[in-house]
């Protein structure tokens, strides 16, 4: 299990504030309805993007965040003694901070792929780690494709959702369609319904997907033709089910 600790005193700075302060500002601005929240959010996004790869240790620390059992027990005791304890944010909220940072620094975070891949193969962290992998460019997505055949069904499912999420964010690119075909070829039966649902969503938002898939029915590679036919079949069955 990978453990990287991010010491706040060594946290990278931008414009006089540390990374963790910019991350806190981004979280607060995102949740706020204040008229100033948009400005605060834009400032934080700009800062995190400028910090770039130096933000990786902090982001990895967030991705693998797990609340200490000792701290939970201590808080429980203090609460029984009458102390007011501020409820800590859920683990998933903390991990979302790490995912957001990888999303913002994009390809600058690809040096974290080996560490994220280790975390992604641990069911306790795979949801956050696979989502982060989908944010850091082709190297991360290639690693996700490898996880589609992982022995653990939880890891496979999270990897599939993350790859499909990448495709939906890049649906107009040829790379996205190529990955779509690879997924259809390589996925096992348990993931077929998930893929079918995604195809249905894509076809509603991006009608050109069906056109592209139809064109692939005449592709010279027989495997590509077969996968395209299967994908096209997903769309037809889903459309028929809704009528």
C-alpha positions in Angstrom: 0.0 0.0 0.0 1.4 3.4 -1.0 1.6 6.0 1.7 2.7 9.5 0.8 2.4 12.2 3.5 2.1 15.8 2.5 3.6 18.1 5.2 1.7 21.4 5.1 4.8 23.3 6.0 6.4 22.1 2.7 3.3 22.7 0.7 4.0 24.5 -2.6 3.1 28.2 -2.7 1.4 30.4 -5.2 0.9 34.2 -4.8 1.6 34.0 -1.0 -0.8 31.1 -0.2 0.0 27.4 0.2 -1.6 24.7 -1.9 -3.8 23.4 0.8 -5.2 26.9 1.3 -6.0 27.2 -2.4 -7.6 23.8 -2.3 -9.7 24.8 0.8 -10.7 28.0 -1.0 -11.8 26.0 -4.1 -13.9 23.7 -2.0 -15.6 26.6 -0.1 -16.2 28.6 -3.3 -17.7 25.6 -5.0 -20.2 25.0 -2.2 -21.0 28.7 -1.7 -23.8 30.8 -3.3 -22.0 34.0 -2.4 -21.6 36.6 -5.3 -17.9 36.5 -4.6 -17.6 32.7 -4.9 -17.0 32.7 -8.7 -14.1 35.0 -8.3 -12.6 33.0 -5.5 -13.1 29.8 -7.5 -11.3 31.2 -10.5 -8.4 32.4 -8.3 -8.1 28.9 -6.8 -8.3 27.2 -10.2 -5.6 29.5 -11.6 -3.4 28.9 -8.6 -3.6 25.1 -8.7 -3.0 25.0 -12.4 0.1 27.2 -11.9 1.4 24.9 -9.2 1.1 22.0 -11.6 3.0 18.8 -10.9 4.2 20.1 -7.5 0.6 19.5 -6.4 0.9 15.7 -7.0 2.0 14.7 -3.5 -0.9 16.6 -1.9 -3.4 15.2 -4.4 -2.2 11.7 -3.8 -2.5 12.2 -0.1 -6.1 13.2 -0.6 -6.9 10.3 -2.9 -5.8 7.8 -0.3 -7.4 9.6 2.7 -8.8 7.3 5.3 -10.1 8.6 8.6 -8.2 7.3 11.6 -10.1 4.9 13.8 -8.3 6.3 16.9 -9.5 9.8 16.0 -13.1 8.6 15.6 -12.9 6.9 19.0 -11.4 10.0 20.6 -14.1 12.2 19.1 -16.8 9.8 20.3 -15.4 10.0 23.9 -15.1 13.8 23.8 -18.7 14.0 22.5 -19.9 11.9 25.4 -18.1 14.1 27.8 -20.1 17.1 26.5 -17.5 18.7 24.1 -18.9 20.0 20.9 -17.1 18.2 18.1 -17.2 19.6 14.5 -18.4 16.8 12.2 -15.5 16.0 9.8 -16.2 15.8 6.1 -16.8 12.3 4.7 -13.8 10.5 3.2 -15.3 10.7 -0.3 -15.4 14.5 0.0 -11.8 14.7 0.9 -10.8 12.3 -1.9 -12.8 14.5 -4.3 -10.2 17.3 -3.6 -7.5 15.1 -4.9 -9.5 14.1 -8.0 -10.2 17.8 -8.7 -6.5 18.7 -8.5 -5.6 16.0 -11.0 -8.4 17.2 -13.2 -7.0 20.8 -13.1 -3.4 19.9 -13.7 -4.3 17.4 -16.5 -1.2 16.0 -18.3 1.1 17.6 -15.8 0.0 14.9 -13.4 1.0 11.9 -15.5 4.1 11.2 -13.4 1.6 10.1 -10.7 0.2 7.3 -12.9 2.3 4.5 -11.3 1.2 5.5 -7.8 -2.4 6.0 -8.9 -2.3 2.6 -10.5 -1.2 1.0 -7.2 -4.1 2.7 -5.4 -6.6 1.8 -8.1 -6.0 -1.9 -7.6 -7.0 -1.5 -3.9 -10.8 -1.7 -3.7 -10.7 0.7 -0.8 -9.3 3.5 -3.0 -10.1 2.4 -6.5 -13.1 4.7 -7.0 -11.1 7.8 -6.4 -7.8 6.6 -8.0 -9.5 5.4 -11.2 -11.2 8.8 -11.6 -7.9 10.5 -11.1 -6.3 8.3 -13.7 -8.9 9.4 -16.2 -7.8 13.0 -15.7 -4.1 12.8 -16.4 -4.0 12.1 -20.1 -3.4 9.1 -22.4 -1.0 7.4 -20.0 -3.6 7.3 -17.3 -6.3 6.1 -19.6 -4.1 3.3 -21.0 -3.5 2.2 -17.4 -7.3 2.2 -16.8 -7.8 0.0 -19.9 -5.5 -2.5 -18.3 -7.6 -2.5 -15.2 -10.7 -3.7 -17.1 -9.4 -7.2 -16.8 -8.4 -7.0 -13.1 -9.4 -10.0 -11.0 -11.4 -7.8 -8.5 -14.8 -7.0 -9.8 -14.9 -3.7 -7.8 -11.7 -2.5 -9.5 -13.0 -3.5 -12.9 -16.3 -1.7 -12.4 -14.7 1.6 -11.2 -12.1 1.4 -14.0 -14.9 0.9 -16.6 -16.9 3.9 -15.2 -13.7 6.1 -15.2 -12.8 5.2 -18.8 -16.4 5.8 -19.9 -16.3 9.1 -18.1 -13.1 10.1 -20.0 -14.8 9.2 -23.3 -17.9 11.2 -22.4 -15.7 14.3 -21.7 -13.9 13.8 -25.1 -16.7 12.3 -27.2 -15.7 14.3 -30.3 -12.2 13.0 -30.5 -11.1 10.0 -32.5 -9.3 8.7 -29.4 -12.7 8.5 -27.6 -14.3 6.4 -30.3 -11.2 4.2 -30.5 -11.5 3.6 -26.7 -15.2 2.9 -27.1 -14.5 0.1 -29.5 -11.7 -1.3 -27.4 -14.0 -1.4 -24.3 -16.7 -3.2 -26.3 -14.2 -5.8 -27.5 -12.6 -6.4 -24.1 -15.4 -6.1 -21.5 -16.9 -9.2 -19.9 -20.6 -9.9 -19.7 -21.1 -8.3 -16.3 -20.2 -4.9 -17.7 -22.4 -5.1 -20.8 -25.4 -3.4 -19.1 -23.2 -0.6 -17.9 -21.8 0.0 -21.3 -25.3 -0.1 -22.9 -26.5 2.6 -20.5 -23.6 4.8 -21.3 -24.2 4.4 -25.1 -27.8 5.4 -24.6 -26.7 8.5 -22.7 -24.1 9.4 -25.3 -26.5 8.9 -28.2 -29.0 11.3 -26.6 -26.3 14.0 -26.0 -24.1 13.3 -29.0 -26.1 12.1 -32.0 -22.9 11.9 -34.1 -21.8 8.9 -32.0 -24.4 6.7 -33.8 -23.3 8.0 -37.2 -19.6 7.2 -36.4 -20.5 3.7 -35.2 -22.5 3.1 -38.3 -19.6 4.1 -40.4 -17.4 1.6 -38.6 -19.6 -1.2 -39.7 -17.6 -1.1 -42.9 -14.2 -0.9 -41.2 -11.5 -3.2 -42.8 -10.6 -4.7 -39.5 -13.2 -7.5 -38.7 -12.8 -7.1 -34.9 -13.6 -3.4 -35.2 -16.7 -4.2 -37.4 -17.8 -6.7 -34.8 -17.4 -4.3 -31.9 -19.1 -1.5 -33.8 -22.0 -3.8 -34.6 -22.3 -4.8 -30.9 -22.2 -1.1 -29.8 -24.7 -0.2 -32.5 -26.9 -3.0 -31.2 -26.7 -1.5 -27.7 -28.2 1.7 -29.1 -31.0 0.0 -31.0 -32.0 -2.2 -28.0 -32.0 0.8 -25.6 -34.0 2.9 -28.1 -36.5 0.1 -28.5 -36.9 -0.3 -24.8 -37.8 3.3 -24.4 -40.6 3.2 -27.1 
